[in-house]
Amino acid sequence: SAELRSNGTQASVRVLERIRRFGRFALFRTGGSSVAKLIYSAITSLDGYVADASGNFDWAVPSDEVHAFINDLERPIGMYLYGRKMYETMKGWEHLESLAEQRPVMQDYGTIWKSAEKTVYSRTLDAVSTARTRIVRELDVDEVRAMKKSEPRDIGIGGAQLASYAMAKGLVDECRLFLTPIIVGGGTRALPDALRAHLELLDERRFENGVVYVRYEMRS
């Protein structure tokens, strides 16, 4: 009928407009009911820490094989949510000296990171030194839920403390961990102590350096 043809034309126009605005990633979020996923990713020790008791995480530096895999996971991410500490760690990718002289996997990640939007949750940070970055004083659950409905691409959340809060509020959809073959005995935990949640394993991979990647869907 004419009505069906009209509706189909309008839907096609909407898809083309999303492709124009967001490139090939627009196709990830068509269909009306789909929402962006909030994804927590972390490189951890085997005993579940992202940094040891001294704040050191040099043992977490990924190999080129792991780094290339991470790049492909991060490529579809359109926005990152950070606490202040994580932002201070990550902002070096914006100002990495002589990026052209770095390993190809680092060049690639730098490009991916700089192209994404960033939201930094901090009560004390007054200014940022990176592009595409805004400061918000505290994480608002309803605002994040609205982001997930409106963003054309998935959202990453970084920093164990912020991610733990988001998990406790039921905001995190996926948890992606890279388990490093080291035991550090204490420090900053990758996952919250008091949270109980059911998970579904979606993917796994073993790397030559002994790192194991696991991807879980957060159930409840």
C-alpha positions as CSV (number, residue, x, y, z in Angstrom):
1,S,0.0,0.0,0.0
2,A,1.0,3.6,-0.3
3,E,1.2,3.9,3.5
4,L,3.6,1.0,3.7
5,R,5.8,2.4,0.9
6,S,5.8,5.8,2.7
7,N,6.8,4.2,6.0
8,G,9.5,2.2,4.3
9,T,10.9,5.3,2.6
10,Q,11.0,7.2,5.9
11,A,12.8,4.3,7.6
12,S,15.4,4.2,4.7
13,V,15.9,8.0,5.1
14,R,16.5,7.6,8.8
15,V,19.1,4.8,8.2
16,L,20.9,6.9,5.6
17,E,20.9,9.9,7.9
18,R,22.5,7.7,10.7
19,I,25.1,6.5,8.3
20,R,25.8,10.1,7.2
21,R,26.2,11.2,10.8
22,F,27.9,8.1,12.4
23,G,29.5,6.2,9.5
24,R,29.4,2.4,9.4
25,F,28.8,2.2,13.1
26,A,25.2,3.5,12.6
27,L,24.2,0.0,11.4
28,F,24.8,-1.3,14.9
29,R,21.9,0.7,16.3
30,T,19.0,0.4,13.9
31,G,15.7,-1.4,14.5
32,G,14.1,0.9,17.1
33,S,14.3,-1.1,20.3
34,S,18.1,-1.6,20.4
35,V,20.0,0.4,23.0
36,A,23.7,1.0,23.4
37,K,25.6,-1.3,25.8
38,L,27.6,-0.1,28.7
39,I,30.8,-2.1,28.7
40,Y,33.4,-2.4,31.5
41,S,36.8,-3.6,30.3
42,A,39.9,-4.1,32.5
43,I,43.2,-5.9,32.5
44,T,43.6,-7.7,35.8
45,S,45.9,-9.9,37.7
46,L,44.8,-13.5,38.2
47,D,43.7,-12.6,41.7
48,G,41.5,-9.8,40.4
49,Y,43.4,-6.6,40.8
50,V,43.9,-3.8,38.3
51,A,46.8,-2.3,40.3
52,D,48.9,-3.7,43.2
53,A,49.1,-2.3,46.7
54,S,51.6,0.3,45.5
55,G,49.4,1.4,42.7
56,N,51.7,-0.3,40.2
57,F,50.2,-1.8,37.0
58,D,53.3,-2.2,34.7
59,W,52.6,-5.9,34.7
60,A,49.4,-5.2,32.8
61,V,51.1,-3.7,29.7
62,P,49.6,-5.8,26.8
63,S,51.6,-7.6,24.2
64,D,51.2,-6.5,20.5
65,E,48.8,-9.5,20.0
66,V,46.7,-8.5,23.0
67,H,46.8,-4.8,22.1
68,A,45.6,-5.5,18.6
69,F,42.7,-7.5,19.9
70,I,41.8,-4.7,22.4
71,N,41.9,-2.2,19.6
72,D,39.3,-4.2,17.6
73,L,37.1,-4.4,20.7
74,E,37.4,-0.7,21.3
75,R,36.9,0.5,17.7
76,P,33.0,0.5,17.9
77,I,33.0,2.4,21.2
78,G,31.6,5.9,20.7
79,M,31.9,7.3,24.3
80,Y,34.0,6.6,27.4
81,L,32.9,7.3,31.0
82,Y,35.8,7.8,33.4
83,G,36.4,8.8,37.0
84,R,39.2,11.3,37.5
85,K,42.0,8.8,38.2
86,M,41.2,6.8,35.1
87,Y,41.0,10.0,33.0
88,E,44.4,11.2,34.3
89,T,45.8,7.8,33.2
90,M,44.2,7.7,29.8
91,K,44.7,11.3,28.7
92,G,48.3,10.5,27.8
93,W,46.9,9.0,24.6
94,E,45.8,12.5,23.5
95,H,49.3,13.9,23.9
96,L,51.5,10.9,23.2
97,E,54.8,12.2,22.0
98,S,55.7,11.3,18.4
99,L,52.8,8.9,17.9
100,A,54.1,8.2,14.4
101,E,57.2,6.6,16.1
102,Q,55.2,4.3,18.3
103,R,54.3,0.7,17.5
104,P,51.5,0.3,15.0
105,V,49.1,-1.1,17.7
106,M,49.7,2.0,19.8
107,Q,49.2,4.4,16.9
108,D,45.9,2.6,16.2
109,Y,44.7,2.8,19.7
110,G,45.6,6.5,20.0
111,T,43.5,7.2,17.0
112,I,40.6,5.2,18.3
113,W,40.7,6.8,21.7
114,K,41.0,10.4,20.4
115,S,38.0,10.0,18.2
116,A,35.6,9.0,21.0
117,E,33.6,11.3,23.2
118,K,34.6,11.3,26.9
119,T,32.7,12.1,30.1
120,V,34.8,12.6,33.3
121,Y,33.0,12.3,36.6
122,S,34.8,14.4,39.2
123,R,33.9,16.9,42.0
124,T,37.4,18.4,41.9
125,L,38.5,18.5,38.3
126,D,38.2,22.1,36.9
127,A,39.4,21.6,33.4
128,V,40.4,19.0,30.9
129,S,43.2,18.9,28.4
130,T,41.7,16.5,25.8
131,A,39.3,17.1,23.0
132,R,35.7,15.7,22.9
133,T,35.7,15.8,26.8
134,R,33.2,17.1,29.3
135,I,33.2,17.2,33.1
136,V,30.2,16.0,35.1
137,R,30.2,16.3,38.9
138,E,28.6,12.9,39.6
139,L,27.2,10.0,37.8
140,D,23.5,10.2,37.4
141,V,21.8,6.9,36.9
142,D,18.9,8.3,34.8
143,E,21.3,10.3,32.6
144,V,23.4,7.2,31.8
145,R,20.2,5.2,31.0
146,A,19.2,8.0,28.7
147,M,22.7,7.9,27.1
148,K,22.2,4.2,26.4
149,K,19.0,4.9,24.6
150,S,20.3,7.8,22.5
151,E,23.9,6.9,21.7
152,P,24.4,5.4,18.3
153,R,27.4,3.3,19.5
154,D,28.3,1.4,22.6
155,I,29.7,3.1,25.7
156,G,32.8,2.1,27.6
157,I,33.3,2.7,31.3
158,G,36.7,2.8,32.8
159,G,38.1,2.8,36.3
160,A,37.3,0.2,38.9
161,Q,35.5,2.5,41.4
162,L,33.2,4.1,38.8
163,A,32.5,0.8,37.2
164,S,31.7,-0.8,40.5
165,Y,29.2,1.9,41.3
166,A,27.6,1.5,37.8
167,M,27.4,-2.3,38.3
168,A,25.7,-1.8,41.7
169,K,23.1,0.4,40.0
170,G,22.5,-2.2,37.2
171,L,23.9,-0.1,34.4
172,V,26.7,-2.3,33.1
173,D,25.7,-4.7,30.4
174,E,29.0,-6.5,29.7
175,C,32.1,-7.2,31.6
176,R,35.3,-7.9,29.6
177,L,38.4,-9.0,31.5
178,F,41.9,-9.8,30.4
179,L,43.3,-12.1,33.1
180,T,47.1,-11.7,33.3
181,P,49.3,-14.6,34.6
182,I,50.4,-12.8,37.7
183,I,49.3,-12.8,41.4
184,V,49.8,-9.4,43.1
185,G,48.3,-10.2,46.5
186,G,46.3,-7.0,47.0
187,G,45.6,-3.5,45.6
188,T,42.7,-2.0,43.6
189,R,40.1,-4.7,42.9
190,A,38.7,-4.9,39.4
191,L,35.2,-5.9,40.7
192,P,33.2,-4.7,43.7
193,D,33.3,-6.8,46.9
194,A,29.6,-6.6,47.8
195,L,28.1,-7.2,44.4
196,R,26.4,-10.5,43.6
197,A,25.4,-11.0,39.9
198,H,24.7,-13.8,37.5
199,L,26.8,-13.8,34.3
200,E,26.6,-15.5,30.9
201,L,29.9,-16.3,29.1
202,L,29.8,-14.8,25.6
203,D,33.4,-15.2,24.4
204,E,36.8,-16.3,25.5
205,R,40.3,-16.3,24.0
206,R,43.8,-17.4,25.1
207,F,46.9,-15.5,24.0
208,E,50.5,-16.6,23.5
209,N,51.7,-14.7,26.5
210,G,49.3,-16.5,28.8
211,V,46.7,-13.8,29.0
212,V,43.1,-15.1,28.9
213,Y,40.2,-12.9,27.7
214,V,36.7,-13.5,29.0
215,R,33.6,-11.6,28.0
216,Y,30.4,-11.9,30.1
217,E,26.9,-10.5,29.9
218,M,25.7,-9.1,33.2
219,R,22.4,-10.8,34.1
220,S,21.3,-9.7,37.5
